[in-house]
Structures are given as structure tokens and as C-alpha cells.
């Protein structure tokens, strides 16, 4: 393997973002195999469509699918993972020892694993028995529906090794999809995980009937929470106002295409977590990872009141109205970002 070229790529997970990223890889010149559990979805993808997750779009030549997980990754120089963050370990365990020598693994997932408090790149390295240097992450304002429609967007490809980040970026760059590189994997992943939690809070406020002032307040203070946690863990401060931080936060919090924002809106309208999950065809990542994010923050002495409020709602210990009231009743203080606990 040299430059940005690999003979073939594999994407584990045929949802909206996994399918869309497979299309980007194929358009950029790398034949890509998608893994999907359901044989009917495999047949549909092999016929050039994925109407459940990418409706109205014809998949490009070079995208194929299989329900055989080991076969999907066999010989692939790039293995991309796009499954729900809390399911990743279980899905990937059969692939331990099956990744080709020298292949790179890429996480499209945004979350923190419950129990271990691992970021998704750490989960990939652990489960697949890969050195951290061979794992990259893709994060940013990447709403799959807009990318599938060829709307211009940018993203961040982060890896410890700048050469690896550049290689992955070259593989997915198209005329409408512009990847930037970054070596702050920790910061980029924290941005992606926590912004889902903040988007859920924004949606919940909207569901209560609150407007743009409330949304702007939660987004801005949410960015403070993300930055505070990141700095405490050693991330670089310039990551947070960038595409993976502020860019992704704004897109996810403001778009009705965001599952996390929509899920939160349904909670604000009075649905239970179970009802919102059924209406959304699955629980949003922010709801799944909020507890893990809060536990990670607590382990490092970092206060995250918005995240704590989301956890209280998701776990059924408070209503959205009660959390809103509690946040507004917090002691007034000077505005700023701190790397440690805040009184």
C-alpha cells in the first residue's frame, strides 16, 4: 500500500452514514464492500439502492454488500466501522485476527463505551488487536443525507500518525467532500461523542416550545462542557472551535436530520425514552453514551451540568422541565472555560 491507494475497502455497517461513506470511497476510486446483517438489504445494495437508509439515491459502481462479516473485510486495506457505538465491541469481536496485515481501521462512530469509558478508536484498537497508530477517526458536520445528495461539506480525519490521517483523507476526498487532517484524536472523538448529548438537550428544549435564544445558549454552554472535558483529558484547545467541535455541534443541534436532536425533541414533547426510540427507529447515540460521558467526566473531576441533565432525563430521574429549571437556577458566575471542576 502506498500513498492513499488501497486495492479494496470494507465498511462494517450499512446504515445511512456507513453507506454514504462507502459511496465516497467508491467515487474516489476504491471498490468498497459493505457489511449488512440482513440479506434483503444486501440484495438491495447489490442492486444499487439502499432505500431504508439512503432513499432516493443510486449507489455508485464499486459499492457491493455481503452479510458475511469476515468475507467483507478479507483482504481490505481499509476497514471502516459504522455501527452503533455501544454495539461495536460485540459486532467486531469475530474480526479479531482477521484484519489484513498493514490495513488501517477507521471509526465513523461517535460515542464513549459504557463501562470501559473508552473512545471508539480505543475500542477498535482493543477488539481488533491493532496498534493505535493504525486507527483513524472521521468526524465533523457530516449529516449523511446531505452528503449523499452531493451537498458540499468538510470533515476531519484524525490519527496519531499524520501520514495515516493523510492517507485516509485521500481515500475519501471527492469534489463535494473535503477532509482536513488532525492528529488530536482524543479531542476530535470527544467532540463527536459529547455533541450528540448536547444536541439531545437542544432538541428537548425545542420540544418544550423554547426558541432560538435557548438553542444558542445550550449550544454555547455545551461547547464549554466539551472543551472543559477535553482540556482535562489532554486534548488540544484549537480542536474545539474547529470542524469536529463547533462545526459538528452546530449541524447536529440545528438540523432536523439529526437523530439526536429529533430524539430530544420527542422527549421534550412528552414522550418516554422508549416511545422516542420507537418513533426514531432506534435510540439516539446521545442517549446511549450520555452516562459514559458523565462517568468519564466524573473520573476526571469535570462538571458537566447539561450532560448530567440529559442523563437524568434518559434514566427517568427527572423531567425535561425539571432539568431546565435546575440549569437556570445554577449560581451565576463569570463566563469562561476551565479545565477542572467548577463550583
N, C-alpha and C positions, 0 to 999 in steps of 0.2 A: 504494500500500500504506500503510495507516495502522494504528496500534495493533498488535495481534497478528495481524491478519487477512491472509491471502493467499487468492487465488482457488483455487489448487491447489498441492500439494506433490508432490515426487518423492523416492523413496528408491532409491538405487543399491545393490542387493544384497538378495536375498530370503532370506537365512539367518534364523536364529532372532531375532536382535536387530533386523535390518532390518525383518522382517515385523512383529514386535511393535511397533516404533516407528511403523510405518505405521498400525497399528491405533490407537495412541494419538492420532496426528494426526487420523485419521478420526473417532474418538469425540469429539474436542474440536472437531470441526466443519469440518475441512479435507479435502476429497477428495484422495486420495493415490494416485499411480501407482508401483508397484514395478517395478524393472527386474530381470529374471532372465535368465540366459543360455539356460536350457533351455526349449524350447517346451512340454514336458509340464508343467513347473512353472508356466509362465504360464497354461496351461489350467486347472490345478488351483486356482490362486489366483483366477482369474476365476470359478470355480465356488464360491468361498467357503471353500476349505480350503488348508492347506499342511501336509500330514501328515508330511512328512520333517522339517521344522524346527520346526513348532508343532503337534504332534499333539494331536488331541482338542479343538481349538478352532475354532469357526466365525468366519471373518473378518467384521468389520462391513461394513455398506454404506458405500460411499465408498472402499473399497480395490479397486484393479484392478491389472493387470500387463501388461507388454509385454516382448518380447525386443529391441525396437528402442531402443537407448540414447539416441540423440538425440531420438527421439519422446517418451521418458519424461520428459525434462527440459524439453521445449519449453513455454514459457510458464509454467513453475513459478516461483512466488515464493520457494519454499524448496526447496533441493536438499540432501538428506541422503545421506551416503555411509557405507555399512556393508559394506565388503568387507575382506578380509584386508589388514593394513597394508602388507605387502611387495608386494602386488599393486596397490595403489591407483594408483600412477603410470601403470602400463600400462593399467588399466581406464579411467582418467579422461582420458587424452590426447585421445581423439576428441571430448571435450566442450569443448575449448579454443575459446572464441569462441561457444559455443552457449548459455551461461547467460544468462537474461533480464536486461536492464538493471535494476539495483536489487535483484536477487534475492540472498538470503542462502544461504550454504553452511554445512552443519553436519556435523561429523565425529562419528561414533559409534565410530571406530576407536581402538584403544589400542596404540600401538607407536611405535618410532623407526625411521626408514628406514635400512636398511643402506647404507653408502657415503656418503650425504649427512649422516647423523645428524640429519635434520630430524624435528621432531614432525609429527603428521598434519595439524594446521591449517596448518603451513607448506607441506606438500606440496600441500594443496588450493589455497592461495593461489598457489603457484608454477605448478601444472599448469593451473589454470583461469584464470590471469591475473586474479585478484581482489585488491583491497586487503585487507590483514589485518583491517581494521575490519568487513568483511562476512563474516567467517568465525567461526563459533562451534563449541564442542565440548560434548558431553554425556558426563558421566562420573559414576560413583558405584556404589553397590551395586546393580547392575542385572542380576541374573540373569533372562534372558528368560523362562524357563519360569514363574517366579513372577509376573512382571508380566503375562504372557499369561493367567494364572489369576486375575487381578484381586486379587492379594495386595498390601496397602499397601506402598509403598516411596517413597523420596525420591531425588532425583538432583541434580546440579549442572549448570547451563547456564553456561558461561564464554565471555565475549567481551571483547575490549578495550574496546568501547563498551558501557556498562551498558544503554543503550536497546536495543541489538541483543540482548543477553542476555535482557532482559525480554520482548522480542517473541517470541523462540524459546520461552521458558518458557511464555508464554501459549498458544502454539500446541499444546503437548504436555501441558498440565496436564489431569488428569481427576480424578474423585472418589477414585481409588486411587493416582494417580501425582503426587507433589508435587515440582515443580522449585524449587530455590533458585538464585539467580544469584551470579556471581562474576566479577571482572574479572582474576583471576590465571590467565590462560590457560596460561602456562608451568607453573605449579605443578600445576594440575589435570591437564594432559596428562602430566607426568612421573609423577604418582601413578598414573594409569591404565596407563602403559606398564610401569613397574617392578613394580607389584603382581603382574602376570602372571608375572614372573620369580620373585618370592618365592613365589607360590602353587605354582609348579612345584617349588621346593625343599621346601615343606611336604609336597606330595604324595609326593615322593621319600622323605622321612623316614618318612612313614606306610607307604609300600610296603616299607620295611626293617623294619617292625614297631614303630617308635617311637610313643609315645603323646602325650598332651596337653601334657606338660611340654615336649617337643621342639617341638611345633607352636607353643606360646606363645612359646618362645624365638626361633624363626625369624621369627614374625610381628613380635615386638617389635624384634628386631635388624634385620629387613627394613625396618621403618618408619624406623629410624635411617638406613639406607642411602638410602632415598628422600629423606628430609629433608636429609641431607648433600649429596646431588647437587643438590636443588632450591635450597638456600640458596646453593650455589656459583654457580649459574646466575642467581640473582637473583629467585627465587620468594619469595612472602610466607610467613612461618613459620606463620601461622594456617591456611593451606590444609591442612597435613599431618595435623592431628588431626581434620579435618572429614570430610564425607561422601565426597569424592573421594579422600581419603587413607586414614585409618584405617577408615572405613566400607567402602569398596570392598575394602581389603586383607583385612579380617576375613571378608567374604562370600565372596570368591574363594578364600581359603585354606582355609576351613572347610566349604565346600559340595561335595558330590559332583556337583552340577550344573555345577560349574566345569570346563571342558575343560582348563584349565591344571593344576589340582590333580589331576585324573584322569590326565592325561598324565604328570605327575611320579610319581604312584603306580605307574604301569606301569613306569617306568624303575627305580624302587626295587625293584620285584618281579623285576627282571632282564631286562626286555625291552630290545631295542635301540631307538634313536630311530625307525628305520624301522618296527619292529614296533609300537611305541606309536602311531605315526602311523596305521598301518593299522587298529589297534583303535579309534582315536579318530575315524576317518573324516577325517583331516587333522591336520597338525602344529599344536600349540597356539601362540598368539601369543607366549607367553613364550619358547618355544624359538626362534621366528623372530627375535625382537627382542633377545634377551639379548646377543648380540655387539654390536649397535648401541648398546645402553645402556652396555655396558662400555667401548666405544670413546669414547663421549661423556664418560663419567666420567674416562677416562684423559686426554682432551684438556684437562680442567679440573683435573687433579691430585687427583681424588677417589678414595679407596679404597673398593671395594665387594666385600668378600670373599664374601658369599653369591652375588652375581651372577657373580663370577668362577668360583665353583664350579659354578654351573649351566652356564656357557659351557663349562667343561672337560668336563662330562659330555655335553652336547649335541654337542660337537665330537669326542667319542671319545678325549679325552686322559686321562680319569680315570673311575673308577667312582664310584657314589654313596657307597659305603663309604669310599673313599679321600678324597673331599671332606669327608664328615662327620668323619673322623679329623683332617684338616688344620685344619678350623674349630675343633675342640675343642683342638687343640694351639697355637692362636694365643696370643701373650703376654697375660697378664691385665692389665687396665687399669681405670681409673675409668669408670663408666658416664656417657654423655653424647653429645650430638650436636655435631659440629663441621662447619664449612663448608669445611674444607680437608682435605689429606691427613692420615691418621692413622698413626702409627708402629706 
